[in-house]
Structure formats: C-alpha cells, structure tokens
C-alpha cells in the first residue's frame, strides 16, 4: 500500500455561484411566535380560535383591563 499525498486526495466541492435550485420547494419559516400572533388579533378574531390555544392571551387581556 502506498500513502496518498494530500494533493492527490479529492477536494470538497462547494457551489458558490447562483442561488438554490428552482425546483426545490420553499421552506416554511416563521417570523412570529404564537403569543405574538394572538396578541395582534382583535377580540372577535381571538374568539374564533380554539380555547386551548388562546386561554393565555385571554387571561393576559383580562389582567390588563383590571
């Protein structure tokens, strides 16, 4: 067996030009957390959401009112 010289080893390949391929789907990402979204809803909009998701926001609003 012979020892390979570091110059003989394959070099890693990096794509440096252009963006992602056009045939790849766009990844979903979020820019707000659920509490931020709920805080931006009106009372009527919040009433249409399931109770399990909105209980904390309703409680925060009731405490703010007094």
C-alpha positions in Angstrom: 0.0 0.0 0.0 1.2 3.5 -0.7 0.4 6.6 1.3 -1.6 9.1 -0.7 -0.3 12.6 -0.9 -2.7 15.3 0.3 -2.6 16.8 -3.2 -3.9 13.6 -4.7 -7.0 13.5 -2.4 -10.2 14.7 -3.9 -11.1 18.3 -2.9 -14.5 19.1 -1.4 -17.0 20.7 -3.9 -18.9 23.8 -2.9 -21.5 25.5 -5.1 -20.6 29.2 -4.9 -22.5 30.7 -7.8 -26.2 31.1 -8.1 -28.9 30.5 -5.6 -30.8 27.4 -4.7 -32.3 25.3 -7.4 -35.6 26.5 -8.7 -37.1 23.0 -8.4 -36.7 22.9 -4.6 -39.7 23.7 -2.5 -39.6 26.9 -0.4 -39.1 26.0 3.2 -41.7 27.2 5.7 -40.4 29.6 8.3 -41.9 31.7 11.0 -41.2 35.2 11.8 -43.5 35.5 14.9 -44.3 33.3 17.8 -47.9 32.2 18.6 -48.2 34.6 21.5 -47.2 37.5 19.2 -49.8 36.4 16.6 -52.5 36.1 19.2 -51.7 39.5 20.7 -52.2 41.1 17.3 -55.8 39.7 16.9 -58.9 41.6 17.8 -61.2 40.2 20.5 -63.6 38.9 17.7 -60.8 37.2 15.9 -59.4 35.7 19.1 -62.9 34.3 19.9 -62.8 32.2 16.8 -59.6 30.4 17.8 -59.7 27.2 19.9 -59.8 27.8 23.6 -56.7 25.6 24.3 -54.5 28.0 22.2 -56.0 31.3 23.3 -56.5 30.8 27.1 -53.2 32.5 28.0 -53.9 35.5 25.7 -57.4 36.0 27.1 -56.0 35.8 30.6 -53.4 38.4 29.8 -56.0 40.7 28.3 -58.3 40.3 31.4 -55.4 41.2 33.7 -54.6 44.3 31.7 -58.1 45.6 31.9 -58.1 45.3 35.7 
